[in-house]
Amino acid sequence: MSFASKLKGLMEELDLTQAKVSDLTGIGRSSISQYVSGKNEPSKERRKEIARSLGVQDNYFEEYDPVATVQYNSTVNLPVELVAKLMKKSPRFVRRGLQDGVFPWGYAVKLEHWSYFISSVKFTECTGIQIPAVEVSA
């Protein structure tokens, strides 16, 4: 499956526009448009950046057809409550900002209920706030 097909499918699944993908990735809208149309294909490193920004595994856009999994853990998708605590704001403030599309580091999607995605990489880049490391014991 081509990069363009995978990107279009993921955008549909996450209900994202090209403009929103541009905002989340920091890649210009014209480049995103060319990727979606198949006119151009990003480098391997840029594919990895796009995957991280959209919350799927780094190798999602590789030649083989892996099963996409949106990762819901502290290394990729940050919980709203953690972000609120780090920002010294209320969870309601963060949820509302995500719903209104004012934060460049995340987004909200409403199906039956609101779902939130906050990129740990973009959050740190935009705010300068480091995500605390969590040790997992076996």
C-alpha distance (Angstrom), angle and dihedral (degrees) to the residues before:
residue distance angle dihedral
M1 . . .
S2 3.81 . .
F3 3.78 125.2 .
A4 3.82 89.8 -114.5
S5 3.82 91.9 54.0
K6 3.78 92.9 48.0
L7 3.79 92.7 47.1
K8 3.82 92.7 48.2
G9 3.81 90.9 48.0
L10 3.79 92.9 49.4
M11 3.80 91.4 46.9
E12 3.82 90.0 52.5
E13 3.80 91.9 47.1
L14 3.82 91.7 50.8
D15 3.83 93.6 37.3
L16 3.82 92.7 -123.7
T17 3.78 128.5 155.8
Q18 3.81 123.3 -143.3
A19 3.81 87.9 -107.1
K20 3.82 91.3 54.7
V21 3.82 91.4 48.4
S22 3.79 88.0 51.0
D23 3.81 90.8 51.1
L24 3.81 93.4 47.2
T25 3.79 95.6 46.2
G26 3.79 100.9 34.7
I27 3.82 88.9 -128.6
G28 3.80 117.4 133.1
R29 3.78 118.8 -97.6
S30 3.80 92.6 -120.6
S31 3.81 90.9 55.7
I32 3.81 91.3 49.0
S33 3.81 89.2 49.3
Q34 3.81 90.6 52.3
Y35 3.82 91.4 47.9
V36 3.81 91.9 50.5
S37 3.81 92.4 47.1
G38 3.80 92.0 47.8
K39 3.82 93.2 -121.6
N40 3.80 91.0 121.2
E41 3.77 134.4 16.3
P42 3.80 124.0 -149.9
S43 3.79 124.6 -121.5
K44 3.79 119.3 -96.2
E45 3.82 90.9 -101.5
R46 3.81 92.2 50.1
R47 3.84 90.9 48.0
K48 3.80 87.0 54.4
E49 3.84 91.3 50.0
I50 3.81 91.3 49.8
A51 3.80 91.3 49.0
R52 3.81 91.9 51.1
S53 3.80 92.6 47.0
L54 3.82 90.9 52.0
G55 3.80 94.3 46.2
V56 3.78 102.2 -111.7
Q57 3.79 129.0 118.7
D58 3.80 116.7 -73.1
N59 3.82 94.0 -111.2
Y60 3.82 95.9 48.4
F61 3.81 93.0 113.5
E62 3.83 96.4 46.2
E63 3.81 121.0 121.6
Y64 3.78 95.5 -95.4
D65 3.76 117.6 71.6
P66 3.81 107.9 -113.8
V67 3.76 122.1 -179.0
A68 3.78 108.3 -99.1
T69 3.74 116.2 -124.6
V70 3.75 123.2 -176.1
Q71 3.76 102.8 -140.5
Y72 3.76 114.6 -131.6
N73 3.77 102.4 -169.0
S74 3.76 138.2 104.0
T75 3.80 94.2 -96.0
V76 3.81 95.3 62.9
N77 3.80 113.7 4.7
L78 3.78 111.3 41.4
P79 3.81 120.2 -151.7
V80 3.79 114.7 -112.7
E81 3.81 90.3 -125.6
L82 3.82 92.5 56.2
V83 3.80 92.5 48.5
A84 3.81 90.7 48.3
K85 3.80 90.6 51.6
L86 3.82 92.6 47.3
M87 3.81 91.0 49.1
K88 3.81 92.4 43.3
K89 3.80 89.5 -124.0
S90 3.80 134.0 116.6
P91 3.83 121.3 -90.0
R92 3.82 86.7 -120.4
F93 3.83 90.0 58.7
V94 3.82 91.0 52.3
R95 3.83 94.1 45.0
R96 3.81 91.6 49.1
G97 3.80 92.1 48.4
L98 3.80 90.5 50.8
Q99 3.81 91.5 47.7
D100 3.82 91.1 49.5
G101 3.81 91.6 46.9
V102 3.80 95.2 -124.5
F103 3.81 97.4 128.6
P104 3.83 115.7 78.5
W105 3.81 91.5 -157.0
G106 3.80 100.1 62.6
Y107 3.76 149.3 7.9
A108 3.79 143.1 -149.1
V109 3.79 127.9 -132.4
K110 3.79 123.7 -164.1
L111 3.76 118.4 -152.1
E112 3.79 110.9 139.6
H113 3.81 89.8 -30.9
W114 3.79 133.1 9.7
S115 3.81 116.0 -85.5
Y116 3.78 120.9 -166.0
F117 3.78 132.0 -153.4
I118 3.79 121.2 -170.2
S119 3.80 117.0 179.8
S120 3.80 109.9 -139.3
V121 3.81 90.3 -154.9
K122 3.83 94.9 50.3
F123 3.82 91.9 41.3
T124 3.80 91.9 56.5
E125 3.82 92.6 42.4
C126 3.81 93.6 50.9
T127 3.79 100.9 38.2
G128 3.80 103.1 27.1
I129 3.80 87.7 -132.3
Q130 3.80 112.3 137.8
I131 3.80 117.9 -136.9
P132 3.81 110.5 -124.8
A133 3.80 114.7 -115.8
V134 3.78 115.5 -115.1
E135 3.78 119.9 -151.8
V136 3.77 116.6 -144.5
S137 3.78 116.0 -154.4
A138 3.78 121.4 -155.0
